[in-house]
Amino acid sequence: MVHLKVLQLVHLKVPQLVHLKVPQLVHLKVPQLVHLKVPQLVHLKVPQLVHLKIYLKKFHLNYLQKVQLL
């Protein structure tokens, strides 16, 4: 699974990262993500992207669960 994700991330184009909307990151309430600059995203290594992607998925799931509870 991890290897498949790595291959997919390797083929990601820079514009895809550039077009990430700030509001979406802000609503995750993760300061580190909010303050990320485009150059930092561009220079991220694949393992870091994989880790970030997994973290976002987990956070999103937790967020949805909390919202449903409310």
C-alpha angles and dihedrals in degrees: 000000000000092000091052091051091049092054091050092049092047089060094048111120122228093242089063090060093041092055094056105127116237095216090061091055092044092055090055086066092222109139093198091058094042092057096045112125124212094248090055090054092048093053096045113123120237095251089054091051091050091051092046092049092051091046092051091050091052092046092048092051091049090047093051091049091053092047091051090050090055 
